[in-house]
Amino acid sequence: MLLFSALIPPPGVLDEVAAALGTPEDGDFRWSTRENWHVTLGFYGEDDAGERGEWLAGRLAGAGAIDLRLEKAATFPGVLWLSVIGTGLHELALKAGAEGEGRPYTAHLTLARFPRDRPEAASAWEERLAGFTSETWTAAEAVLMSSEREQGVSRYRVIRSYELHHARD
């Protein structure tokens, strides 16, 4: 099974994203569903959930909660996403294995996929979401998730949760 670790924004932040998107009707886009919105920390590919879960528990032991917010849209080839801003996020992602992907870590929340040969397709969405900024939230939990294809659609499922500790005063 495909595994990855992630942070899941709270419902209020997801409401803000949904309101900013409205009801997208662009036929070139495959929109991610709200229940799949997350911020990937590390992607592991095909892996054993039990072994990866224990590995991740060791890596995240003692990791602190972090304050995050979502901001303006940007793109990778074929992907429209929102930026994720937060002190300590990059370090948390490295602990969770982001360095294993063979490319620099870019924190993001995927909104949609579109044809790679049509980069202009996302321009209107980048403009529309250029001023978007969500409320700030504290990510106090990381999760190990699986990705499974059902009838051509990816479904994500939380396998295990990991508490991120609040700093002591």
C-alpha positions as CSV (number, residue, x, y, z in Angstrom):
1,M,0.0,0.0,0.0
2,L,1.2,3.6,-0.7
3,L,2.0,5.4,2.5
4,F,2.7,9.0,3.4
5,S,2.7,11.2,6.5
6,A,0.8,14.4,6.7
7,L,-0.8,17.3,8.7
8,I,-4.5,17.7,8.3
9,P,-5.9,21.3,8.5
10,P,-8.8,21.8,10.9
11,P,-12.4,22.1,9.6
12,G,-12.5,25.9,9.8
13,V,-9.4,26.2,7.6
14,L,-10.9,23.7,5.1
15,D,-14.1,25.8,5.1
16,E,-12.0,28.9,4.1
17,V,-10.4,27.0,1.2
18,A,-13.7,25.6,0.1
19,A,-15.2,29.1,0.2
20,A,-12.3,30.6,-1.8
21,L,-12.7,27.9,-4.5
22,G,-16.5,28.1,-4.8
23,T,-17.8,25.5,-7.2
24,P,-15.0,25.0,-9.7
25,E,-16.3,24.0,-13.1
26,D,-13.2,23.9,-15.2
27,G,-13.3,20.6,-17.1
28,D,-9.5,20.4,-17.5
29,F,-9.1,20.1,-13.7
30,R,-9.4,17.0,-11.5
31,W,-10.2,18.6,-8.2
32,S,-9.0,17.1,-4.9
33,T,-11.9,16.4,-2.6
34,R,-12.1,18.2,0.7
35,E,-11.7,14.9,2.6
36,N,-8.4,14.4,0.9
37,W,-6.9,17.8,1.6
38,H,-3.7,17.5,3.6
39,V,-0.1,18.8,3.8
40,T,2.3,16.0,3.0
41,L,5.3,15.7,5.3
42,G,7.0,12.6,3.8
43,F,6.0,10.2,1.0
44,Y,7.1,6.6,1.4
45,G,5.6,4.8,-1.6
46,E,4.8,1.1,-1.2
47,D,5.6,0.2,2.3
48,D,4.5,-1.9,5.3
49,A,2.2,0.2,7.5
50,G,3.4,-1.4,10.8
51,E,7.1,-0.9,10.1
52,R,6.7,2.6,8.7
53,G,4.4,3.5,11.7
54,E,7.1,2.5,14.2
55,W,9.8,4.3,12.2
56,L,7.7,7.4,12.1
57,A,6.9,7.2,15.8
58,G,10.7,7.2,16.5
59,R,11.4,10.1,14.2
60,L,8.5,12.3,15.5
61,A,9.1,11.5,19.2
62,G,9.4,14.9,21.0
63,A,8.5,16.9,17.9
64,G,6.7,20.1,18.8
65,A,3.4,21.5,17.6
66,I,3.7,24.2,14.9
67,D,1.6,27.1,13.8
68,L,0.6,27.1,10.1
69,R,-1.5,29.0,7.6
70,L,-2.3,28.4,3.9
71,E,-1.6,31.2,1.4
72,K,-1.7,32.0,-2.3
73,A,-1.9,29.4,-5.0
74,A,1.1,28.2,-7.1
75,T,1.7,25.4,-9.5
76,F,4.0,22.5,-10.1
77,P,3.8,20.9,-13.6
78,G,0.2,19.7,-13.7
79,V,-0.7,20.6,-10.1
80,L,-2.5,23.6,-8.6
81,W,-1.7,24.0,-4.9
82,L,-1.8,26.4,-1.9
83,S,1.4,27.4,-0.1
84,V,1.8,26.4,3.5
85,I,3.7,28.7,5.8
86,G,4.9,27.9,9.3
87,T,8.1,28.1,11.4
88,G,9.4,24.6,12.0
89,L,7.4,23.0,9.2
90,H,10.5,22.2,7.1
91,E,12.3,20.7,10.0
92,L,9.2,18.6,10.9
93,A,9.0,17.4,7.3
94,L,12.7,16.4,7.4
95,K,12.1,14.4,10.5
96,A,9.2,12.7,8.8
97,G,11.3,11.7,5.8
98,A,10.8,14.4,3.3
99,E,14.5,14.1,2.3
100,G,13.8,10.6,0.9
101,E,11.9,12.0,-2.1
102,G,15.0,13.2,-3.9
103,R,13.9,16.8,-4.4
104,P,13.6,19.8,-2.1
105,Y,10.6,19.8,0.2
106,T,7.9,22.3,-0.8
107,A,5.0,22.5,1.7
108,H,1.7,22.6,-0.1
109,L,-1.9,21.5,-0.1
110,T,-2.9,20.1,-3.5
111,L,-6.1,21.6,-4.9
112,A,-6.3,20.1,-8.4
113,R,-4.4,18.4,-11.2
114,F,-4.5,19.7,-14.8
115,P,-2.9,18.7,-18.1
116,R,0.9,19.3,-18.0
117,D,0.8,20.6,-21.5
118,R,-1.7,23.3,-20.5
119,P,0.1,25.4,-17.8
120,E,-2.0,28.4,-18.7
121,A,-5.0,26.5,-17.4
122,A,-4.0,27.3,-13.9
123,S,-3.3,31.0,-14.4
124,A,-6.8,32.2,-13.6
125,W,-6.8,30.1,-10.4
126,E,-3.4,31.5,-9.4
127,E,-4.8,35.0,-9.9
128,R,-8.1,34.3,-8.1
129,L,-6.2,32.8,-5.1
130,A,-3.3,35.3,-5.1
131,G,-4.6,37.1,-2.0
132,F,-5.8,34.0,-0.1
133,T,-4.6,33.6,3.4
134,S,-6.2,31.2,5.9
135,E,-6.5,31.6,9.6
136,T,-3.5,30.3,11.5
137,W,-3.9,27.0,13.2
138,T,-1.7,24.9,15.5
139,A,-0.8,21.5,14.0
140,A,-0.7,19.3,17.1
141,E,-0.9,16.0,15.3
142,A,0.8,14.3,12.4
143,V,-0.7,11.2,10.7
144,L,0.4,8.2,8.7
145,M,-1.9,7.8,5.8
146,S,-2.5,5.2,3.1
147,S,-3.5,6.0,-0.5
148,E,-5.7,3.5,-2.3
149,R,-7.3,3.7,-5.7
150,E,-11.0,2.9,-5.8
151,Q,-12.8,3.1,-9.2
152,G,-10.1,5.4,-10.5
153,V,-10.2,7.8,-7.5
154,S,-7.6,8.0,-4.7
155,R,-8.9,7.5,-1.2
156,Y,-6.8,8.5,1.8
157,R,-7.1,6.8,5.2
158,V,-5.5,7.7,8.5
159,I,-3.6,4.6,9.8
160,R,-2.0,6.1,12.9
161,S,-1.7,9.5,14.6
162,Y,1.3,11.1,16.3
163,E,0.9,13.8,18.9
164,L,3.1,16.9,18.4
165,H,3.8,18.4,21.8
166,H,3.1,22.0,22.8
167,A,6.1,23.9,24.1
168,R,6.2,24.2,27.8
169,D,6.1,27.7,29.2
